[in-house]
Amino acid sequence: MTEELLTDEELTNAVRNGDLSAARTLVTRHQSSIYGLALRMLRDREDAADVTQEAMVRALSNIHRYDPARPFAPWIHRIARNLCVDRYRRRRPTSELKEEITSVDPTTRQGRPADEVAHQAHLSQALSEAMEDLGDKYREIIELYHFKHLNYREIAEHLDVPDGTVMNRLFRARKKLQAALLERGIRP
C-alpha cells in the first residue's frame, strides 16, 4: 500500500518508528492547509511560509505527543495557529497593509471604473482595520468560519473548545466586527 493511501494516524505511527518517507507524506498532505491558515492570520507570505515550515518541524519533532485517538489535522493546525499568534504578537502593527490597499492604481483594473476601485480599496482597508480591532480569539473565529469555511464542529475540534463556545464566539465576533465597521462609516 502506498503511503498516500494511509491515514494520518498510520503515517504518524510510521513517523514514530523513524520512517522519513511517512514524514514527507504528512508534510505534503498538510502543508498547503497550514500555509493557508497562516496566510489568513498573518497576511504576509513570507511569515506564512516560515510558520508553515516551523509548524511542520515542531509537529514532526513532537510526534510522540500526538494522541492517535484524535484527528491529526486539528492538532497540527493548533500548532500553526499558536505559532501565528506568537508571531503576530511579536511584530508591531505596521501600515504595510494599509499602504498596499491605498496604493491601488485605478488605471490597472481593467473594465472597472476608478471610483469603484477606490470604493473597494476603502472597504478593504476598513475591513482590515476592523479585523485588527477584534483581538485574536474573535479574529480567528471569523477567519476559520468565513474564510476557511469550517463548520462549528470542525472549528471546535480545531480550537479544542465546545461547540457552544464556537457559536458564542462567532456571534460576539460578528457583533464586534459590525460595530467596528459602523465606526468607520461602513454599513455592513
C-alpha positions, -999 to 999 in steps of 0.1 A, spaced: 0 0 0 14 34 -9 18 60 18 -6 84 0 -34 59 8 -25 56 45 -44 76 71 -27 103 91 -28 81 121 -10 53 103 15 78 89 22 93 124 28 58 137 53 52 109 70 85 117 73 75 154 92 44 141 116 66 121 100 64 87 112 95 69 91 88 38 59 89 60 71 122 74 74 136 39 39 124 31 24 140 62 42 173 53 30 171 17 -6 163 28 -9 192 53 15 220 42 -10 238 19 -37 240 45 -13 251 72 1 278 48 -35 290 40 -42 293 77 -10 312 84 -15 335 54 -50 343 65 -39 350 101 -7 369 93 -14 384 59 22 380 49 35 354 25 70 352 40 57 349 75 31 323 65 59 302 48 81 305 79 52 295 102 43 266 79 78 252 80 81 257 117 48 241 124 58 210 103 91 208 121 75 211 155 48 186 147 73 160 135 97 166 163 69 163 189 51 134 172 54 114 204 30 140 220 3 134 193 -27 113 205 -35 90 176 -70 86 190 -77 122 178 -76 136 143 -41 148 132 -52 178 112 -66 198 142 -35 190 162 -11 204 136 -34 233 129 -34 242 166 4 242 165 4 265 134 -23 288 150 -2 291 182 29 300 161 8 326 142 -4 342 174 31 343 188 45 358 156 16 383 154 22 394 190 59 398 184 56 421 154 44 456 159 14 467 138 26 483 106 10 503 80 22 480 52 -13 465 45 -28 500 46 -2 512 22 -8 483 -1 -46 488 -1 -45 526 -5 -18 524 -32 -42 507 -57 -38 522 -91 -73 527 -106 -59 525 -141 -47 489 -136 -82 475 -130 -95 466 -165 -131 474 -172 -138 488 -137 -144 525 -131 -119 543 -109 -145 552 -83 -155 516 -79 -119 505 -74 -113 533 -49 -145 523 -31 -134 487 -30 -100 497 -16 -117 518 11 -139 488 20 -109 465 21 -90 489 43 -119 494 67 -124 456 69 -87 450 76 -87 477 104 -119 463 119 -105 428 119 -74 441 137 -96 456 164 -113 423 171 -85 407 191 -70 372 185 -98 349 195 -125 368 177 -104 374 146 -95 338 144 -131 325 147 -142 349 118 -113 336 97 -120 300 104 -157 302 97 -159 328 69 -126 324 51 -116 288 57 -153 277 56 -151 253 85 -183 243 103 -189 246 140 -178 211 148 -145 215 128 -138 248 145 -145 233 179 -120 205 172 -95 230 157 -97 252 188 -103 224 213 -134 241 227 -171 230 229 -194 237 200 -214 262 222 -182 282 227 -177 284 189 -213 296 184 -209 322 212 -176 335 199 -188 337 164 -219 356 175 -198 381 195 -171 384 168 -197 393 142 -213 419 166 -178 434 173 -169 434 136 -202 451 127 -197 478 154 -161 484 142 -172 487 106 -200 512 116 -174 533 135 -156 535 102 -187 546 83 -192 512 66 -227 498 68 -224 460 68 
